[in-house]
Amino acid sequence: MQLIIVESPHKAKTIEKFLKGDYKVEASKGHIRDLPVNYMGVSIANNFEPHYVIAPEKKQDIKRLETLAKKAEKVYLATDPDREGEAISWHLAEVLELDQKQSNRIEFNEISEKAVKKALENPRRIDKNLVDAQQARRILDRIVGYSISPTASSRLNENLSAGRVQSVALKMVVDREREITAFKPQEYWNLKADVEPNGKSNFKVLLVEKAGKKFKPACAEQADEVEKFLKSNPLFVKDVKRSVMKSHAPAPYITSTLQQDGSIRLNLTAPQVMQIAQRLYEGVETPRGHIALITYMRTDSVRVSSEAQKSALDYIRANYGEDYVPARPNVYRSKKDAQDAHEAIRPIDINKTPESVQDILDKNQYKLYKLIYDRFIASQMSEAKYDSVAVEVACGDFGLKTSGKTLLFKGYTVVYDDTKKEEDEESGNALLPALNVGEGLKLNAISKEQKFTKPPTRYTEASLIKSMEDKGIGRPSTYATIMAKLSDKKREYVRKEKKYLVPNPISYELIDFLVKYFPDIMDISFTAKMEDDLDDIGGGGKDWRKLLGNFYTPFEEQLRQAKITEVTCDKCGAPMIINSGRYGNYYACSNYPNCQNIKAVNEKTVIPTDKICSKCGGMMVEREGKFGKFLACSNYPKCKNTVSMTESVGVCPECGKPTKKMTSRGGKVFYGCSNYPGCKFMSWDIPTGEKCPVCGGYLINVDGKTKCSGKDCKFVK
């Protein structure tokens, strides 16, 4: 028996369809070990050595896999074909004690019989460079998150989390909102002239320039002046341009463009898109067993195999005709920083049309599969063609324009229509008459409309992902996670208004704090450069421990500065810093080890008063302790005078002093002698100061009646 270990049970079921006899397919159910949850788990002093732990819920899975691995003639590791998948294979090899010198790692971009069998024929060793790249990312993010989050939480008095990439994404949202808030609308006017050539149909042109430069009237008076000029001066056709416009088909989906289109066209969040795509990749249940429908969904490459391209062209030729097949097959180039490890996202089998599998998919699975299928088919089709005309009209120094286009050939838009409504005010799709340069025009009417410039548009999930991709922030596997963290219900850094991302108040405070103390991490170019460095580790060009060391040296100093607070040490006067310990956050003197003073972060704020200390003449301040509010001398520790501010209720039956209404640690009210510690009397009920005439116990007030406090005495006064 030969054992194949994958991540997902769905994936295991799909592969089992293809492999019979000697192969057994089992799932690890994701990661089997990781960094610990409750502490950092990275030894910075020991050259950033990670401490991996096995979660309790994973022990049964490991035991099951260990038993099978010992019985197997050979073990193949078939986790996902990316860095994280490579790391999971390495963890499996470590925990199951597999020989890592053997070629036992297999990978495939699609879960099809041909792809799986080909992978089994070409096993390789685990790529330690990819593992190190994933380790570096994981450790880097752990150091940043576990170092900054408690500091930010303590300084801002909120339960916050900060991340190396998520915080930069949040900064983009906050910066955009501040741009919108600071935006001051500028007035301008649109003038449209209805003109008519001799004996031909009329059309409208928009005022766009003056003396060869862009121009719009800035106020009503200026608009009136232009109108007056146009009415009293001749208009003529300055230029006519006719051409056939061609629109090239879009590339097949990569992770980011799929998430963007899933948001725009299907109204799904990025995490939802990836969750659905994962099922389409791993396989869905059918009467014929598990069937996988798409290739791997985490990719930044638009590359397509020649076999898949040929299948698509044959399908297009058979279903749409030869005109829809391009003269040369469409080839797309990936971005310069793309890892290009996998193909673009496409259907595995072009003959499994969306309609043919609709009955085995749920609503969202069908919609997403159709989107992927249609986009791939469109990417291999010929161009759309339009008959385009642009007309320029002149009147003195003023220039007016209009344009229009007519569809000549649908091309790829017959499958996937990505044409947008014209937003350019000088454009239009009205039919234009045949015009000649120099031809005079009759002015029929002029319309004027007051307008105002608009602020930048808020980010949507789709536009934020696109902007992050353009700036080199994050990678295909991280976008969905980042979107989920920004909208996390526990913290809610952003909220959605319709489809737009709006930062909540705490986000401004957090970003300002991070920008002030951690400028490198919050710098977009720094973050993008770090992504490139991580890619270089995967390519075998960089030492991951050295990369972490270069990052940590300045980060450590920034972290130290961020921890310094306005609170001063009451023993030596040095500023105190915030540290995080086993029992939470606490203040520690920055003068350590010379001064080892510490105190709790949750100590109540000191409030100044106008009362004078009766012992030294200093000013008294209001504090709060475990027995309630009290006044303390501001000259502490030289003067330790305190005065209780707790309400006096009742009389102590032991010494005759007033008793104070207090609250226990459990929140229960009690009454203690104000002469404490000289007198340690306390009662759960209000004492009257009198003794019981029957048993000698003390009397208490309960519900307006005076009773004896003794359990066995029934005296009532």
Buried (B, 14 or more C-beta within 10 A) or exposed (E): EBBBBBBBBBBBBBBBBBBEEEBBBBBBBEBBBBBBEEEBBBEBEEEBEBEBBBBEEBEEBBEBBEEBBEEBEBBBBBBBBBBBBBBBBBBBBBBBEBEBEEEBBBBBBBBBEEBBEEBBEEBEEBBEBBBBBBBBBBBBBBBBBBBBBBBBBBBBEEEBBBBBBBBBBBBBBBBBBEEBEEEEEEBBBBBBBBBBBEEEEBBBBBBBBBEEEEBBBEEEEBBEEBBEEBEEEEBBBBBBEEEEBBBBBBBBBBBBBBBBBBBBEBEBBBBBBBBBBBBBBBBBEEEEEBBBBBBBBBBBBBBBBEEBBEBBBEBBEEEBEEEBBBEEEBEBEBEEBBBEBBBBBBBBBBEBBBEEBEEBBEEBBBBBBBBBBBBBBBBBBBBBBBEBBBBBBBBEEBBBBBBBBEBBBBBBBBBBEBEEEEEEBBBBEEEBEEBEEEBEBEBEEBEBEEEEEEBEEBBBBBBBBBBBBEBBBBBBBBBBBBBBBBBEEEBEBBEEEEBBBBBEEBBEBBBEBBBEBBEEBBBBEEBBEBBEBBBBBBEEEBEBBEBBEEBBEEBEEBBEEBBBBEBBBEEEEBBBBBBBEEEEBBBBBBBBEEBEBBBEBEEEEEEEEEEEBEEEEBBBBBBBEEBBBBBBBBBBEEBEBBEBBBEEBBBBBBEEBBBBBBEEEEEEEBBBBBBBEEBEBBBEBBBBBBEBEEEEBBBBBEEEEBBBBBEEBEBEE
